[in-house]
Amino acid sequence: MRFFKKTILAFLECPRLGYFESNAEPARAREEGEDAARRLHAVQGRLLGERARREFPRGILIEGKDFGAALRATRRAIASGSRVLYEAAFVSDSVGARPDLLVREGRDRWRLWEVKSGTETREEHLRDLAVQLHVMDGLGMRGRGGLMLVDRETTNESPTIFRRVDCDAEARERIPAVREAARELARFSRLAEKPPAALGRACRDCDFRSTCWPDLPSPSVLDFHQGEGGWRNVEKLLGAGIADLSAVPPTASLTRVQKRQVVATRSRRLVAERGARSALTRAVRRPLHFLDFEAARFPVPLFTGQHPYDLIPFQWSCHIDRAPDTFPEHRDFLWTDGGDPSRAFAESLLRETESKGSVIVYSSFEQETIQTLAERFPDLRAPLESLHARIFDLLPVLRRHFYHPDFGGSFSIKSVLPVLVPGRSYDSLAIGDGLEAVWAYYRLTRETIPEEERTRLTTSLRVYCEQDSLALRDVYHALLRQTEESAT
């Protein structure tokens, strides 16, 4: 049996995750949002790879997804004396690998570069290199490993957007663990037996959670909010054999949010703590502007003077409440042309959000975006900072004062909306999350697509962002109503 890098790395993260990945168990239906994320990741990976190859020109690209054909093409390229190989294929000790860049530095000496979208060396990068070096060692190829990381100080016009890091020694320290992982994977696969595993933090959002832990109670302590040191409390509970959230003893060490989760779970209702209504109203002035942004960050700069991962705000939606119990006004902006949308985004935002009233958002993202625009466009700094000063962030208020058991441990707008406003959700939308929105924006501005598809994507983007600002409005008013009912 042959294992590939993805499976080995998954096994090192969690033995059962690697086992399930290698055995394709269970079959996983790919959601639309996951598909958008996968495609966006693939496109950005391809662009990064192409940018890195500029620094090692005249190489041979080993094309195709057929691993056997890629192996044969790699052997031919090496035998012919090729000095640079892109995505070469190798196999040793039942492990297959395809390094991003392989550069010959002598008769039988090679420099291996893995191209990463990150800006700093991470453990998974070192493990990735360790898998590649393990395979090369098994073939008798003397290689040194390194990383090409994105350098945020560079721009689109720089000779390189990468920072090269020689981390051969650190990667080689991890080769024994890679070798052991390959052996254990082979052993468990032969036995058709799942490896032992322990509940951990990664289990919360794992695709295999229900298969791995079919008897896990719902809600479980994994659904506890994990911020502010909350995960340490979860670890203690798991260590004591307590998995059922409703069975957590009164003496357990919990954060304030976690205590509220326990109360809500046992009462099966929304819990609103004292001071909730004041927190919702004391800093808010009409007209109320419920505002949502969509923005992209790409590792490969798109525009002149742009740095890797610079913010590209391309869409906003705003619902305005001028008086109680009135139908809200809706205004929006969407950039679908080529070029940098930032200036047009900022100008339209200032023009349409007026100069008075609170601007209600959900998370710090909108504040960070406005501040970034103010720094970038000095002539707009004063009005943008004035807009920034009017912002009221609903998310920390919700997190500090409210909880409903059906939130499922999440305070995202998509989790709380259908609970607080029954019948309202994102389920029917063609675009249902931020990554899908970024993928649609990328396609509209960087790809040649039929006009019918452009119209569909543009409409879907507008509907999605409008849903976000309207959802924010609905959640705010639903919380207000709950505090009114609690007071009567």
Secondary structure per residue as TSV (DSSP state, phi and psi in degrees):
chain	resnum	aa	ss	phi	psi
A	1	M	-	360.0	137.7
A	2	R	-	-107.7	135.3
A	3	F	E	-115.2	144.7
A	4	F	E	-107.7	168.9
A	5	K	H	-52.4	-44.9
A	6	K	H	-56.1	-41.2
A	7	T	H	-71.0	-41.6
A	8	I	H	-62.5	-45.6
A	9	L	H	-63.9	-37.8
A	10	A	H	-63.6	-39.8
A	11	F	H	-64.9	-39.5
A	12	L	H	-65.7	-31.7
A	13	E	H	-73.8	-45.3
A	14	C	-	-157.8	119.4
A	15	P	H	-52.8	-38.7
A	16	R	H	-70.8	-35.5
A	17	L	H	-61.0	-44.7
A	18	G	H	-62.9	-39.6
A	19	Y	H	-63.6	-47.4
A	20	F	H	-63.8	-40.4
A	21	E	H	-62.2	-42.7
A	22	S	H	-72.3	-26.3
A	23	N	H	-103.8	4.8
A	24	A	T	50.8	47.1
A	25	E	-	-124.0	129.4
A	26	P	S	-83.0	170.1
A	27	A	-	-63.1	131.0
A	28	R	-	-114.4	118.3
A	29	A	-	-72.7	132.2
A	30	R	-	-87.9	121.7
A	31	E	-	-73.2	160.6
A	32	E	H	-57.6	-43.8
A	33	G	H	-64.1	-41.4
A	34	E	H	-62.0	-37.8
A	35	D	H	-65.2	-42.2
A	36	A	H	-62.6	-44.1
A	37	A	H	-62.5	-42.4
A	38	R	H	-63.5	-43.4
A	39	R	H	-68.3	-41.0
A	40	L	H	-62.5	-44.4
A	41	H	H	-61.5	-41.0
A	42	A	H	-65.6	-42.6
A	43	V	H	-64.4	-45.4
A	44	Q	H	-65.8	-37.0
A	45	G	H	-63.3	-41.0
A	46	R	H	-64.3	-43.8
A	47	L	H	-64.9	-39.1
A	48	L	H	-63.0	-44.8
A	49	G	H	-60.5	-43.5
A	50	E	H	-63.8	-38.3
A	51	R	H	-66.4	-40.2
A	52	A	H	-66.8	-34.4
A	53	R	H	-67.6	-21.8
A	54	R	T	-59.4	-28.4
A	55	E	T	-83.7	-10.5
A	56	F	S	-133.5	71.8
A	57	P	-	-71.8	169.3
A	58	R	S	62.0	31.1
A	59	G	-	-90.0	171.8
A	60	I	E	-107.0	123.8
A	61	L	E	-87.6	121.7
A	62	I	-	-86.4	99.4
A	63	E	-	-89.8	167.6
A	64	G	-	95.6	150.5
A	65	K	S	-92.9	-12.4
A	66	D	-	-72.0	112.2
A	67	F	H	-67.2	-37.8
A	68	G	H	-62.2	-43.4
A	69	A	H	-65.7	-37.6
A	70	A	H	-66.0	-37.6
A	71	L	H	-59.9	-45.9
A	72	R	H	-66.2	-40.4
A	73	A	H	-65.5	-36.4
A	74	T	H	-65.7	-44.3
A	75	R	H	-60.7	-42.2
A	76	R	H	-64.7	-40.7
A	77	A	H	-65.1	-42.1
A	78	I	H	-67.6	-42.7
A	79	A	H	-63.1	-29.9
A	80	S	T	-82.0	-2.4
A	81	G	T	91.5	13.7
A	82	S	-	-57.5	138.4
A	83	R	S	-99.0	-21.8
A	84	V	E	-133.3	128.3
A	85	L	E	-124.9	135.5
A	86	Y	E	-107.4	125.9
A	87	E	S	58.1	43.8
A	88	A	-	-64.3	159.7
A	89	A	-	-120.3	134.3
A	90	F	E	-141.5	155.8
A	91	V	E	-143.9	135.9
A	92	S	E	-158.8	142.3
A	93	D	T	54.6	38.7
A	94	S	T	63.7	17.5
A	95	V	E	-116.9	127.7
A	96	G	E	-102.0	145.7
A	97	A	E	-146.1	151.8
A	98	R	-	-137.3	87.8
A	99	P	-	-61.0	147.0
A	100	D	S	-64.2	-48.3
A	101	L	E	-138.7	133.1
A	102	L	E	-131.1	120.9
A	103	V	E	-121.1	124.6
A	104	R	E	-74.4	128.9
A	105	E	-	-117.1	5.5
A	106	G	S	178.6	-171.7
A	107	R	S	-55.8	-45.6
A	108	D	S	-139.4	36.6
A	109	R	E	-120.3	138.0
A	110	W	E	-133.8	149.3
A	111	R	E	-111.9	123.4
A	112	L	E	-105.3	126.9
A	113	W	E	-119.2	127.3
A	114	E	E	-103.3	128.0
A	115	V	E	-93.6	122.7
A	116	K	-	-122.9	147.7
A	117	S	S	-80.4	-10.0
A	118	G	-	-75.5	166.4
A	119	T	S	-105.7	-12.6
A	120	E	S	-133.3	152.2
A	121	T	-	-67.5	130.8
A	122	R	-	-123.9	163.3
A	123	E	H	-58.2	-40.9
A	124	E	H	-66.5	-27.4
A	125	H	H	-67.0	-42.5
A	126	L	H	-67.2	-38.0
A	127	R	H	-66.0	-40.2
A	128	D	H	-56.8	-50.4
A	129	L	H	-61.0	-38.8
A	130	A	H	-60.6	-39.5
A	131	V	H	-62.0	-46.4
A	132	Q	H	-62.7	-44.7
A	133	L	H	-68.0	-35.4
A	134	H	H	-59.1	-43.6
A	135	V	H	-67.1	-44.5
A	136	M	H	-63.5	-40.9
A	137	D	H	-60.0	-41.1
A	138	G	H	-64.1	-23.3
A	139	L	T	-94.7	2.4
A	140	G	T	76.9	16.9
A	141	M	-	-91.4	122.4
A	142	R	E	-82.5	110.9
A	143	G	E	-131.3	151.7
A	144	R	E	-118.0	138.4
A	145	G	E	-103.5	147.3
A	146	G	E	-153.5	167.3
A	147	L	E	-116.2	143.7
A	148	M	E	-109.8	103.1
A	149	L	E	-100.5	153.2
A	150	V	E	-71.5	132.1
A	151	D	-	-104.5	110.5
A	152	R	T	-72.2	-10.9
A	153	E	T	-80.9	-12.2
A	154	T	-	-84.3	172.7
A	155	T	-	-130.6	178.1
A	156	N	T	-60.6	-25.4
A	157	E	T	-92.2	-4.9
A	158	S	S	-67.4	151.4
A	159	P	S	-58.4	-30.7
A	160	T	-	-143.4	152.9
A	161	I	S	-110.1	12.9
A	162	F	E	-114.4	156.3
A	163	R	E	-119.3	121.6
A	164	R	E	-87.2	131.9
A	165	V	E	-124.5	118.0
A	166	D	E	-84.3	106.2
A	167	C	-	-128.1	37.8
A	168	D	H	-59.8	-46.5
A	169	A	H	-61.9	-45.0
A	170	E	H	-63.3	-39.5
A	171	A	H	-67.1	-40.5
A	172	R	H	-66.0	-26.3
A	173	E	T	-62.8	-20.4
A	174	R	T	-99.1	-2.3
A	175	I	H	-62.7	-41.8
A	176	P	H	-56.6	-39.0
A	177	A	H	-66.9	-36.8
A	178	V	H	-64.8	-44.8
A	179	R	H	-61.0	-43.2
A	180	E	H	-67.0	-38.1
A	181	A	H	-62.1	-41.7
A	182	A	H	-62.6	-42.2
A	183	R	H	-65.5	-44.4
A	184	E	H	-66.0	-39.5
A	185	L	H	-59.6	-45.3
A	186	A	H	-62.3	-41.4
A	187	R	H	-65.0	-47.8
A	188	F	H	-67.9	-32.2
A	189	S	H	-67.8	-39.2
A	190	R	H	-65.0	-38.6
A	191	L	H	-79.9	-10.0
A	192	A	T	50.9	45.5
A	193	E	-	-129.2	133.5
A	194	K	-	-71.7	139.2
A	195	P	-	-67.6	157.4
A	196	P	-	-65.4	153.5
A	197	A	-	-152.9	158.2
A	198	A	-	-123.9	145.4
A	199	L	-	-61.9	133.3
A	200	G	-	-146.6	-178.1
A	201	R	G	-59.6	-39.3
A	202	A	G	-67.7	-19.0
A	203	C	G	-65.3	-25.7
A	204	R	G	-56.2	-45.5
A	205	D	G	-111.8	17.4
A	206	C	-	-72.6	139.2
A	207	D	T	-63.5	-23.3
A	208	F	T	-102.3	13.6
A	209	R	H	-56.7	-48.2
A	210	S	H	-68.4	-30.1
A	211	T	H	-76.3	-41.0
A	212	C	H	-72.0	-39.1
A	213	W	-	-128.5	69.1
A	214	P	T	-64.5	-23.3
A	215	D	T	-99.2	10.3
A	216	L	-	-66.4	127.6
A	217	P	-	-62.1	158.2
A	218	S	S	-132.3	118.0
A	219	P	S	-78.6	151.7
A	220	S	B	-111.4	173.9
A	221	V	G	-67.2	-15.6
A	222	L	G	-66.2	-19.9
A	223	D	G	-83.4	-2.5
A	224	F	S	-62.8	143.0
A	225	H	-	-63.2	132.2
A	226	Q	-	-106.8	2.9
A	227	G	T	-73.9	167.3
A	228	E	T	56.5	40.5
A	229	G	T	80.7	11.8
A	230	G	H	-64.7	-29.0
A	231	W	H	-65.5	-34.4
A	232	R	H	-59.9	-36.9
A	233	N	H	-66.1	-39.0
A	234	V	H	-63.7	-41.9
A	235	E	H	-60.0	-41.3
A	236	K	H	-63.8	-41.0
A	237	L	H	-66.1	-44.8
A	238	L	H	-62.3	-38.9
A	239	G	H	-63.9	-28.2
A	240	A	T	-89.0	3.5
A	241	G	T	80.9	19.3
A	242	I	-	-103.9	113.5
A	243	A	-	-113.7	-26.1
A	244	D	B	-79.4	120.6
A	245	L	G	-61.8	-36.9
A	246	S	G	-72.6	-11.9
A	247	A	G	-99.4	8.1
A	248	V	-	-65.1	126.9
A	249	P	-	-71.8	155.1
A	250	P	T	-60.9	-23.9
A	251	T	T	-84.7	-4.1
A	252	A	S	-65.1	145.1
A	253	S	-	-78.1	116.6
A	254	L	-	-137.5	153.2
A	255	T	-	-76.2	169.8
A	256	R	H	-61.0	-41.3
A	257	V	H	-64.0	-42.1
A	258	Q	H	-64.8	-37.8
A	259	K	H	-62.0	-41.0
A	260	R	H	-64.8	-36.3
A	261	Q	H	-62.0	-41.3
A	262	V	H	-63.5	-45.7
A	263	V	H	-60.6	-46.0
A	264	A	H	-65.3	-39.4
A	265	T	H	-64.2	-41.1
A	266	R	H	-74.3	-31.8
A	267	S	H	-90.3	-15.0
A	268	R	T	57.4	39.3
A	269	R	S	-148.7	170.7
A	270	L	-	-71.2	131.3
A	271	V	E	-104.3	125.4
A	272	A	E	-120.5	115.8
A	273	E	-	-76.8	162.7
A	274	R	T	-56.6	138.1
A	275	G	T	91.6	-0.6
A	276	A	H	-63.3	-45.5
A	277	R	H	-65.7	-41.5
A	278	S	H	-61.6	-39.7
A	279	A	H	-64.0	-31.0
A	280	L	H	-78.5	-26.0
A	281	T	H	-117.0	-24.4
A	282	R	T	-66.8	-29.0
A	283	A	T	-107.9	16.1
A	284	V	-	-111.7	133.7
A	285	R	-	-131.2	139.7
A	286	R	S	-79.5	154.4
A	287	P	S	-72.0	146.4
A	288	L	E	-91.5	125.0
A	289	H	E	-108.0	110.3
A	290	F	E	-92.4	110.1
A	291	L	E	-119.7	137.7
A	292	D	E	-137.6	139.1
A	293	F	E	-113.5	153.7
A	294	E	E	-124.4	136.0
A	295	A	E	-150.4	159.6
A	296	A	E	-121.5	154.5
A	297	R	E	-135.3	119.9
A	298	F	-	-116.3	141.7
A	299	P	S	-66.5	-33.7
A	300	V	S	-95.8	118.0
A	301	P	-	-59.6	144.8
A	302	L	-	-102.3	-28.7
A	303	F	S	-122.0	160.2
A	304	T	T	-57.5	130.1
A	305	G	T	79.0	-3.1
A	306	Q	-	-80.3	143.7
A	307	H	-	-95.4	158.3
A	308	P	T	-55.9	137.2
A	309	Y	T	67.4	12.9
A	310	D	-	-60.9	144.7
A	311	L	E	-69.5	134.1
A	312	I	E	-122.6	89.4
A	313	P	E	-76.9	124.0
A	314	F	E	-122.3	-6.3
A	315	Q	E	-157.3	142.8
A	316	W	E	-142.6	156.9
A	317	S	E	-139.4	140.6
A	318	C	E	-140.0	129.3
A	319	H	E	-107.7	131.2
A	320	I	E	-115.3	122.5
A	321	D	E	-100.7	116.0
A	322	R	-	-92.3	-28.3
A	323	A	S	-151.0	158.7
A	324	P	T	-59.9	144.8
A	325	D	T	59.4	31.0
A	326	T	-	-113.5	155.4
A	327	F	-	-72.3	132.9
A	328	P	-	-74.1	149.5
A	329	E	E	-82.9	147.0
A	330	H	E	-122.5	132.8
A	331	R	E	-134.5	149.7
A	332	D	E	-154.7	172.3
A	333	F	E	-146.8	137.2
A	334	L	E	-145.4	127.5
A	335	W	-	-99.5	122.2
A	336	T	-	-125.2	6.3
A	337	D	S	-94.5	175.6
A	338	G	S	-74.6	173.4
A	339	G	S	88.3	169.3
A	340	D	-	-78.4	123.0
A	341	P	-	-84.1	-4.5
A	342	S	H	-58.8	-46.1
A	343	R	H	-65.3	-46.4
A	344	A	H	-64.1	-36.9
A	345	F	H	-59.3	-50.9
A	346	A	H	-64.1	-44.6
A	347	E	H	-65.2	-42.3
A	348	S	H	-67.0	-37.3
A	349	L	H	-62.7	-45.7
A	350	L	H	-65.6	-37.3
A	351	R	H	-68.1	-38.0
A	352	E	H	-96.7	-16.9
A	353	T	S	-96.8	5.0
A	354	E	-	63.8	-165.7
A	355	S	S	-124.7	11.2
A	356	K	S	-144.7	163.1
A	357	G	S	92.5	157.5
A	358	S	-	-78.0	148.4
A	359	V	E	-112.5	108.4
A	360	I	E	-96.9	127.6
A	361	V	E	-128.1	177.6
A	362	Y	S	-133.0	94.2
A	363	S	S	103.1	171.4
A	364	S	S	-84.2	-0.2
A	365	F	H	-61.2	-46.6
A	366	E	H	-61.7	-39.9
A	367	Q	H	-63.1	-44.0
A	368	E	H	-64.0	-38.7
A	369	T	H	-65.7	-45.1
A	370	I	H	-62.4	-41.5
A	371	Q	H	-63.8	-40.1
A	372	T	H	-62.1	-43.2
A	373	L	H	-65.3	-38.0
A	374	A	H	-63.4	-38.4
A	375	E	H	-71.4	-32.1
A	376	R	H	-79.2	-34.9
A	377	F	-	-118.5	88.9
A	378	P	G	-56.2	-32.9
A	379	D	G	-71.3	-15.5
A	380	L	G	-104.7	1.3
A	381	R	H	-57.2	-49.1
A	382	A	H	-60.7	-52.2
A	383	P	H	-66.9	-32.4
A	384	L	H	-68.8	-39.8
A	385	E	H	-68.9	-31.6
A	386	S	H	-65.5	-41.6
A	387	L	H	-63.1	-43.2
A	388	H	H	-58.9	-38.5
A	389	A	H	-68.3	-18.0
A	390	R	T	-91.6	0.7
A	391	I	E	-76.1	138.2
A	392	F	E	-123.9	117.8
A	393	D	E	-92.6	114.9
A	394	L	H	-75.5	-28.9
A	395	L	H	-57.7	-52.9
A	396	P	H	-63.0	-29.1
A	397	V	H	-66.3	-46.2
A	398	L	H	-60.9	-44.6
A	399	R	H	-66.1	-35.8
A	400	R	H	-79.4	-25.1
A	401	H	H	-122.6	-15.9
A	402	F	E	-130.2	154.4
A	403	Y	E	-164.2	140.8
A	404	H	-	-126.6	138.9
A	405	P	G	-58.2	-26.2
A	406	D	G	-79.3	-1.9
A	407	F	G	-64.7	-24.4
A	408	G	T	65.6	29.5
A	409	G	T	84.0	0.3
A	410	S	-	-114.3	142.3
A	411	F	-	-110.0	15.2
A	412	S	-	-65.4	152.2
A	413	I	H	-60.6	-31.2
A	414	K	H	-72.7	-24.7
A	415	S	H	-84.2	-38.7
A	416	V	H	-85.3	-27.0
A	417	L	H	-57.6	-55.0
A	418	P	H	-66.7	-19.1
A	419	V	H	-79.9	-46.0
A	420	L	H	-81.4	-27.4
A	421	V	S	-128.6	80.6
A	422	P	T	-53.0	136.7
A	423	G	T	94.3	-11.8
A	424	R	-	-108.0	126.2
A	425	S	-	-159.9	-178.9
A	426	Y	S	-100.4	4.5
A	427	D	T	-61.2	-33.2
A	428	S	T	-91.8	-0.2
A	429	L	-	-80.5	143.6
A	430	A	S	-68.6	-34.7
A	431	I	S	-115.5	123.5
A	432	G	-	-121.9	-1.3
A	433	D	S	-155.2	174.3
A	434	G	H	-63.2	-37.8
A	435	L	H	-66.3	-38.3
A	436	E	H	-63.5	-38.3
A	437	A	H	-64.4	-43.0
A	438	V	H	-64.1	-40.5
A	439	W	H	-63.7	-41.3
A	440	A	H	-63.9	-43.4
A	441	Y	H	-60.6	-43.5
A	442	Y	H	-60.7	-44.7
A	443	R	H	-64.1	-41.7
A	444	L	H	-65.0	-34.3
A	445	T	H	-104.3	-15.3
A	446	R	H	-123.6	-9.2
A	447	E	S	-120.0	155.5
A	448	T	-	-93.1	112.8
A	449	I	-	-129.9	155.4
A	450	P	-	-59.6	151.3
A	451	E	H	-59.8	-36.9
A	452	E	H	-61.7	-40.1
A	453	E	H	-69.8	-37.4
A	454	R	H	-59.7	-44.4
A	455	T	H	-62.7	-43.2
A	456	R	H	-62.7	-45.9
A	457	L	H	-66.6	-41.6
A	458	T	H	-61.9	-46.0
A	459	T	H	-62.4	-43.9
A	460	S	H	-63.6	-38.9
A	461	L	H	-64.1	-44.1
A	462	R	H	-63.4	-42.6
A	463	V	H	-63.9	-41.6
A	464	Y	H	-65.2	-48.8
A	465	C	H	-67.3	-36.6
A	466	E	H	-62.3	-38.6
A	467	Q	H	-62.0	-38.6
A	468	D	H	-63.1	-48.9
A	469	S	H	-70.6	-33.8
A	470	L	H	-70.4	-38.0
A	471	A	H	-61.8	-40.9
A	472	L	H	-60.5	-44.4
A	473	R	H	-61.7	-45.7
A	474	D	H	-64.1	-40.3
A	475	V	H	-65.6	-43.2
A	476	Y	H	-59.5	-48.5
A	477	H	H	-69.1	-32.8
A	478	A	H	-64.8	-40.3
A	479	L	H	-66.7	-39.1
A	480	L	H	-59.6	-44.9
A	481	R	H	-63.2	-39.1
A	482	Q	H	-63.0	-40.2
A	483	T	H	-71.7	-30.4
A	484	E	H	-66.2	-44.1
A	485	E	H	-64.7	-37.7
A	486	S	H	-67.2	-28.9
A	487	A	H	-80.8	-17.7
A	488	T	-	-94.2	360.0
